[in-house]
């Protein structure tokens, strides 16, 4: 019997005689030998079940064969389970606190798509309360139109994380990210959804767009006000010869005469046309631009004069108004007038004389009230001699001629134009480029056969391709390798011969002379002293003091 009892290692066993003497104890019971005296005393008093106060154990007694059998049941496992339960409950409470205090909405569903938890933020974001959602199927919410789509259901179906933009019936728009939670077998047990409110973000984005539009509108209005105060500011012109062109254009704008603008390609003929139209009494009506050399000769007549129905194969059955009619009460700009075919020159002459047009295929004259401005880069006099241009049309067009000089004849405009183009490029592409003085000097010593257009294109290309904030001669030369034959003369300063070395000025005098020259160039290149000071990176007061020192006037 004792051999059997000794093998029991789950509970402690004591066997006592009637006097309380220990006849047997197994290994578990011996761990309680400190309490044997209390256990024996209580057993002899007839207690059948009791616990040890100072030690976690339950004691049960009974009599067998005139002996007391005492069973001692340890409570370690119960205590451990109780402690683990309390710990798990505490952890669960902490997790709930974290979930419920989250600014983002959090929704948890099981693997059947049934919502088992949602935090207060979800209700604040979506307007859907816990009592409306917990215990309900996401599929039901979809079918009822409460939500347009469920990220959890997609995550369960696709067996992966899913992010969607979800629309709620309350009017909210949210970004939902569904993350599956898997068991030890890799199967999805739950899905946790993180919900962020996009409604506020969309409102902020809309407000930003409105502010940007307002900013752009204010900028345009300021530019318009500046131009109205001084129309010349709309075109970069610092050279005297170009200022005369602007003065002439503004005087012409006040009258309704025909204007012929002559100048090489790229000098800015179109800008002058826009200036004239903008300051004429026709400013509220269209400015129609057409390049006579860019439209095929077979189409040019119908584009200018329009056509009646059935005039030619492929014509619109209802006919079509031409550009002269479209420009009625406004201005039409005939660019590259020298490219117009002779037979159309005759029809244009009639428009100038009679102020009416006849559509292709039509017989009925249509009156038009338009101002005509023509432009060309060709020598019309030579074309007349060669029979390429009608002399009578030339005299009708050449009522008020305006000749725009090439860029090489107005060097004073080059650096201001560079600053103008560079400012636009920096603003457009979000960069901050500038040219070194040597680079600017190199620009002014080039003849610019492509005129302002070539300058603008080159400035943009160099500004975008350069990796350095300040563009120097090296950057210039790297880009010039792509232009065959384009070379800048960078050695613009006269060399000092040995015979002149004895006549060298003191260094201080030469530095002051050079400083005065830089200040003078800056003052002439910018409309205000403040802008000149900004370009030179000095305080305005410093620049004024140096201007007084060198007797430089604005």
Order of alpha helices (4+ residues) and beta strands (2+ residues): alpha-beta-beta-alpha-alpha-beta-beta-beta-alpha-beta-beta-alpha-alpha-alpha-alpha-beta-beta-beta-alpha-alpha-beta-alpha-beta-alpha-beta-beta-alpha-beta-alpha-beta-beta-beta-alpha-alpha-beta-alpha-beta-alpha-alpha-beta-alpha-alpha-alpha-alpha
